[in-house]
Amino acid sequence: ASARPNVVQALLEGISLSQPQPKIPSELIKFLGKTYNAWHIAIPLLESHVMMFPQETRCFDALAELYKQLNEHDVLVGLWKKRCRAEESTAGLSLVQHSRWEEGERLFHHTVT
């Protein structure tokens, strides 16, 4: 596929290389990456959007869905850690990531109550 990219892959590649990078709706990038087998281009593009527009949860959600579909659980946890505001949430995610479910659950429960 890299020797003969489809039109959408070429378009996304061109967008990702342009400076300044245009703002494209994250849902569109996710859809194109998923539908046209361009996830390897869509993920770095969405990652840069997350860095450029950290206040937009749509970018986080689109990137998280692509990570989930590719079974990139550790990267998904890293993304959620970046989104956390409380230290307890970050610690709980770390515990869950390392299969310490009960401790993570207790920490989340303690944080919420």
Secondary structure, 3 states (H helix, E strand, C coil): CCCCCCHHHHHHHHHHHCCCCCCCCHHHHHHHHHHCCCHHHHHHHHHHHHHHCCCCHHHHHHHHHHHHHCCCHHHHHHHHHHHCCCHHHHHHHHHHHCCCHHHHHHHHHHHHC
